[in-house]
Amino acid sequence: MENQRLFIFIALVFLGMLLYQAWERDYGEAVPGSKPVTTTVQAPSKTASSVPSPAQATNDVPAVSQPAKPAGPTISGESNKLDSDKKIRIQTDSLVVVLDTLGGDIRQVKLRKFPVALDRKDDPFVLMTDKGSRFFVAQNGFAMSKGKGPNHESRFKADKLNYVLSEGQEQLKVNLTWSDPGGIKVTKTYTFHRASYLIDLDVKVENNSGQDWQGSFYRQQQRTHYADEKQSMMVMRTYMGGVIYTPENLYEKISFSDMQDKNLNRTNIKGGWAGMMQHYFLAVWIPEPDTINSFSTSVINYRYYVRIISALETIASGQGKDFKSKFYAGPKDQNVLENISPGLELTADYGFLTVLAKPLFWLMTALHKIFNNWGWSIIFMTLIVKLLFFKLSEKSYKSMANMRKLQPRMQALKERYGDDKQAMNKGLMELYKKEKINPLGGCLPILVQIPVFIALYWVLLEAVELRQAPFMLWITDMSAKDPYFVLPLLMGATMFIQQRLNPAPMDPVQAKVMMALPVIFTVFFLFFPAGLVLYWVVNNSLSIAQQWVITKRVGAAK
């Protein structure tokens, strides 16, 4: 009986998830076209390490000592774009990147190994673009204190406008140059690598101006916020927004609503990284680990900014300096990310159940190496998890089997005492004591398994490895819903069979609720990732077999 209440509890948890999701969609984060966000200008902070605090409000070019420039025109909707000069196209085996000679910005990133859809294999996923409502670009430049230096509004010269990584070539260098008549020359070099989404950036400043040059190197991303219409309303929405990592505060998500409420301003940060992420993919700036920077966010004209700016650097006349950084734009592949920078693998975000989710992902990955199929990996992982919980499940099913055998006597008590619930409960407790049955015995072991299910839900939702991964027959994408709803219907059927093996509730209202639960859960699971529904079907099937055997044994023993 108590076990039936557990299923009601699970249903309420899912309902709460949907209600929270609806609230977030209606009241959570503003999107372009909503009420404008008011931001305030923050004066540069002067710290012992001379790390400047970038301007936060009306100008997207950081300032060290100059006053902020007035705001540009309001930008929203399809008009979200930057001024442009000449486009530089770079193609590797993994990426198609478009730079612009205006600012030397990264204006477009396409991921060649990740098609937009299964029926569009030759159409790569666009992670970044400088056009349309999905505006998302990466920029870098200098905030000057003394002398002149280029920012992302400056015009660079390019050697050529088209680059292709040739067969057998391991890396590709793209140079852009900027010079000032006063004697300052800046060479910006992007280095692309084979089989990699990591881009090296080296900005060399040569000072022949006859005086000291002082500036801070900044890297920033700006993007609009849009709702991902491909994510079902019935499934918990994945995170889209800012993300930073610092040695002091470790991994942090800075949502769009957080940016609207308050401008982040962290100073004296050694190493770390910052950027933006979304479902399956991310783009982050990674400074050199031994450099001191400040991290900041702002909202300007419906665009959200995440910025890293270095400590103020002085270059004497006749000297030069290289400012290095890395930029990653690609999938949230944990095995790759953990080798790039500390904490970067955490962007495959499993929430508070990461401690359970990571071992599950490791197990699933290990099984994939054997079967080379994520569907079979999920099936055998479910079997292994079921074996780990075998003893707990055995106790639960024995308790339910014993409760089932008591159903006639419990019904007799109900008929004897009628509406006298106090006498009824007393009689039930005496019956449980006499038969040495714990009414909670069927509930508590299953409660222990709920966190495993939730952790697995986030693994299957977040793992980019399952994106467009086929299983067999009609299941061509384990991260998407079953197109013919076969698995959800099987799940509902197995859940109904499980209920028939459980003792029926004595309360008629509770009995009706329990009869409705398989239907309710089937509706929920219609829109869940096929991989998760496959897990649930296999788990239910194994549970039915185990419970049927134990019920028969208990019946024979009695």
N, C-alpha and C positions, 0 to 999 in steps of 0.2 A: 504494500500500500504506500509505504513511504517512497518506494522507488517511482511510483507514478507521479508523485509531487516533484521529483527531480526533473522529469521531462517537462512539467509545467514551468519549472524554474528556468530550464534551458530556453523554452519558447519565449519567456519574458525577457531573457537576456538578448535574444535576437531582435525582439520587438524594440527594446531599448536602443540597440544599435541603429535601427532604422529611424527611430524618432530623433536621435542625436544627429544623424546624418541629414535629416530633413531640416533640422534647426540650423545646422551649419550652412546648408545650401541657401536658406532664406535670410539668415541674420548674421552669418559668420564673417565672411570676408567680402569686401567690396570689390567690384569688377569695374572695368572701364565703362563710363556712362553713369555711374552712381554719383553720390554727393562728393564733390572734390575734397581732398585731404589737405588740411592746413598744416604746413610745417614751418618751423622757426629756424632762423639763422643762428648757428652756434659759432661763437668766436673760437679761433684756434687756441688749443690749450698748450701751454709751454711746460714741458716736463723736463726732468733732469736729463733724459736721454734724447731730448730734442725731437720727439715724435710729434709731428703736427696733427691736429684734429681737423679733418677735411670739412669744407663747407657742406652743409646738410640740406639746404632748402631749395633755393630757386635756381641753382646752377649746377649742372652735372659735371663740370670740370673742377676738381679740387683746388683749393687755394691755400697757400701757406701764410702770406702776409697781405695779399691784395684783398680789397673788399669783394664780396660776391657780385657777379654780374646779374643784371635783371633777367627775369624769367623769359623764356622763349614762348612761342604760341602754344596754346593748349593742344595736346595731342590725344586722340582717342579713336577707338574703333579701327576701321580699315586704313585710316590716315597715318597709323603708326609706322613711320619710316624715318631714316636719317638721310641727310644730304649725302650725295655720293659723287665720286670722281671716276676713277678707272677701277674695274674689277679684276682681281687676280685669282685665277682658278687653279687649285692644287688637287690632284687626284692621286691617292695611294690605293693599296689593296683593301684598306679598311675605311677610308674617309674620302669625302669630297668636301673641300673647304674653300670658301670664297673670302678673300681679304679685299679691303678697299684702300686705295692709295690715300683717301681722305681719312687721316687718323691712323692708318695701318691697322684698322679694326678687323676682328673676326666677325664677318657679317652673316655667314651661313656655314652650317655643318650638317652634312648628310652621312648617315651610317650605312655603308654599302652592304654589310653583312646582316642587316636587320631590315627586311622589306616592310613596307607600310602594312601590307596584308598578304595573306597566303595566295590570293588570286592576282597579286601585283608584285611578283617576284623581282622584277627589274626596276621597281620604284622604291628607292631607299628611304628609310625613315628620316624626316627632317627634324633634327634636334634644335637647331638655331636658324633664325632667319631675320632679316631686317625689314620685312614687309608683312602687312596684314595684322590681324588681331593677335597672332601668336608671336609677336615681336620678341626677339631674344638675341642679344649680341654681347660680345666681350670686347673690352677696350683697355688700352694702357697708354701711359704718357707721363709727363712730368708736371708737378705743381711747383712753380718757380718762386724762389725767394730772392735770388740775385742772378742777373743775366737772363738769357733766353733759352728756351727749350720747347720741344714739340709736345702737344697734348693730342687728344683724340679729335680735335678740330683742325689740326695742321695737315698740310698737304705733303705727301712723300712721293719720291720717285722710285719706280720699279725697274729692274733689269729687263723683265718680260712679263707677260700677262697670262701665260699658260704653262703649268708644270705637271708632269706625269712621272710617277715613280716607275722606272723601267724594270723589266724582268732581271733579277739578279742584283738590283740596286737596293741597298739596305736603308739608306736615308736620303732625304731631299732637303736642300737648304733654299730658302726664299729670302732675298735681301731687299730691304727698302731703306732709302736714305733721305735725310732731311738736313739742310744746312742753312746757316744764318750768315749774312754778309759780314757780321762782326767777328767771325772766326770759330763758331760752334758747328760741329758736325755730329750728327746722330745716325748710327746705322742699326736698324732693327732687323734681326735675323730670326726667322721661324725655321725650326728643324723638325721635319716629319720623319717617322720611322715605319718600317715595314711591320705589319701585323701588330700595330699599336694604335691606341687612341690618345696617347700622350704626346703633346707638342712642347718642344723646348723653345723658350724665348730668350734671346740674348740682345740686350740693347746697349750698344757701346757709345759712350759720349767722349768726344775729343774736344778739348778746350784749347783753342789758340787765339783767344779773345784779348789776351793781355791783362785780364783780371780774373779773380776767383769766380767760379760758377757754383751756385747753390740751388739745389732742388731736391724734391722727394719723388720717388718713382711710385706711381699708383697703377693698380690693376683693378678693374671693376667689371661687373656685369649689370645689365639692365634688361628688364623684361616686363611684359604685361601679364596680367593674371586672367586666365580663362578657365571655364569649366570643361572637363574632359567628358564630352557627350558619349563616348564609347563605354564609359563605366556605368554599369547598371545601377539604378536607384536602390536595388535590393541587396547590393553588396557594399560593404564598408569602403568608402572612397580612400584611395591612397593619397599620400602627402605630396603637395606641390608647394614649393616655397624656398626660402633661404636656408642655408645650412653652414655652420662654421665649426671649426675644431681648434681649440687652444689648449696648451698644456695645463692651464689653470682650471678651466671649466669643462674640458674634454668636448664630447660631441653634443652639439646643440642645434635644434631646429628653430629658425626665426621665421615664423609664418608671415604671410602678407598682412594679416590683421595686426600682428605684433609690430610690424614696420609702420603701419598707420598710427598705432597708438603712441609709439615712442621710437625715436631714432637711436639705434644701437651705437655706442661709441666705446670701444675697448682699446686701451693704449698699452704700450710696452709689452707687446706680444712677441715672443720668440718662436719663430717657425709657425706651425699650424697651417690651416687652409680655409678657404671660404668660397662659396658659390651658390648655385641654385640646383635643385633637383626636382624630379617628377617621377611618375611611375616607370620603373625599369631603368631610367637614364639620369645622368647628372653632368654638370659642367662646373669645374672648380678651378680657381687659381691657387697654385701651390708655391709660395715663396721659398727661397733658400732657407734650410732649417736653422742656420745660425744668424739670420738677419732679424732685426727688431722692426716691427710694424704696428700700425693701429688698424683695427677692423671697424667698419661702420656700415650703417644702412640708412636709406632715406627713401622718400616717395616724392617724385617730381612729375607733375603732369600725367598722372595715372601710370607712371612707370615705377617699378620697384628696383632699387639699387643695392647691391652688395659690393663693398669696396675694401681693398687692402692698400694702404699707403705706407711707404717706408719712412724710416728716420731721415732727417735732413742730412744730405751728403754735400761735402765741399770738394770741388775739383780745382786744383791750382792751375794757372795758365801754363800751357805746355804739357799738361798731364791728361790722362784719360782714365775711364773707369767703365767696367762692364756691370750692368744690372741684369741679373739672371732670374728667371722664374719658369715654372712649368704650368701648362694648361691641359687639363684632362677633359675631354668631351666624348662620352661613350656610355656603354652599359654598366650597370652596377654588378660587375663580375667580382665577387668577393675575393677569389684567389688572386686576381690581378691587382685589385685595389690595395690589399694589405701589403703588397710589396712596393707600392709607390710612396705612401706616406702613412704615418701612424693614425689610426682611427678612420681611415678612408673607407674601409670595408663596412663600417657601421652604417653607411648610407643605405645598405640593404637592411632596412629598418624593421625589426621584428617586435619593437615595443618593449614592454616590461617583461615579456616572456622570452627574451633573447637567450637566457640561460638554458631554456629547453629547446628553443628553435634551432640554435646553432648545431647541437648534436644531431637533431633530426635531419637538417640539411646535409651535414657531413655523411650520415648514414645513407641518405637518398643518393648523394653524389657517388659514394663508393659502390652502391648497387648499380648505378647507371654505367659505371665502368665495366660491369659484368654483362649487363643485358643490352646496353646501348639503346635503351628505350625508357623514357621517363614514366610511362604508364606501368610497365612491369616493375620498375623501381619502387613506385608507390605501393603496388600490391605486396611485394615482398617486404617492404618496410612496415606495412600494416601488420603482416604476419609476425615479424620480429617484435614489434611493439606489443602485439597481442600475447605473445609468449612471455614477454617481460611482466605483463600484468595478469598472467594466467592464474596465479594463486589468489590474487585479490578478486578476480572475476569468479573464480570457483566458490569462494565464500559467499559472494553476492548471489550467485545462482542457487546455491544450496539453501540460502535463507529464503529466496523467493519460492523455491520448490516446496519447502516446509510450510510457508505461508499459504501456498496453493492447496496443500492437503488439508489445511485447517479451514478452508472456505466454508464447507458445510456446517461446521460447528460454530464458526463466526456468524453465519447467517441465522443459525438457531438462536444465538444470543440476541441478535437484532430483533427477531420476532418475539422473543421472551420479554425484552425490556422496552420495546417500542420506541417512544420519544424520550425516554429517560436516559439522556446521554451520559450522565454521571455514573449510573449503574452499569450502562453499557461499557464504558471505558474501564471501569473497575473489573468487570467480568473478562474483558479482553486481556487486561494485564495479568490476571490470575491464570488465564489460559496460556499466555506466552510464557509465564513463569513455570507452569506445570510441564509444558512441552520443551522448555529450555530453548526458546526462540527469541532472538533479538530483532524487533521489528525494523530497526535501523540497519540491520546487517546487509540488506540488499541495496541500501542507498549510499552509505559512506564509501565503499570501494569504488563505485562509479564516479562519485564526486572527485576522487583523486585523479581520474583520467580526463576530466574536463579541461584542465590547463594544457594537457598534451594536444587535445583536439584544437584548442584556440591557437596554440603555438604553430601547429601544422597548417592551420588556416593562413597565418601570416607568411609562413614559408612558401606555400603554394601561390600566394598572392604577390609576393615580393620577388621571388626568384626569377631573374631574367632568363635563366636557362630553360624555363618552361614556356616562355613566350613562343607561340607558334610551333611548339614541340608536338609532333603527332604521337598517337598511341596505336590504334589499329582501326580498321573499318571506317566508320563515319566520324570517329574522334580524330580530328586533324590538328587540334590546338588544345593542349591541356590547360592553358591559362584562360580559355574562353568557355562560355556555357556550352552544354551539349546541344547541338543544333536541332536535334530531333527529340530532346527531353527524355531519352530512353533511361539514362542513368538516374535522373531524379525520380522517375516513376518506379524504377527498381528499388531505389532507396525507400520510397514510401511503402512499397510492398513488404520489404524486409522489416521495416519498423512496425507495420501492422502485425506481421507474424510474431515478432518479439512480444508485442502486447498480448497476443493470444496465449503465449507461454507464461505470462506473468499472472499473478493473482488479480482478479477483477476488483476494483474499488467497491466498497460497500455503499458509499455515498452516491446516489444516482446522478447528482450534478457533476461530481468528479468523474464518474464513469462516462458521461457524455463528452466531457472535456478531453478525456483520454482517447475516446473514439475519434475526436476531431483532430488530434495532434498529428497523426500521419499525413492528413490532408494539408494541414498548416505547414508542416515541415517540407512537404513536397513542393508547395508553392514557393517557399523560401529558396529551396535548392534548385529550382528551375533556372535561376540566374547566377548560381555559384559556378566558380571555375570547375571544369570537368574533372580536373585532378583531385580536387577536394571531394567532390561527389563520389568519385571512384573509391577514394579512401573510405568514405562512410559506408558505401555498399559492401565493400570487402569486410570491413570491421563488423557490420551488422550480420553478414552471412556467417562469419566465424563465430560470432556471439550466439547466433541461433543454434549452430551445431553443438557448441559447448553447452549451452543451456538445455537443449533437448536431451543430451546424454546424461547430464547431471540430474535432470528431473526424473528420467527413467530410473536411474540408480536409486534416488531417494525413495521413489515409489516402491521399488522392489525391496529395499531395506525395511520399509515400514510394514 
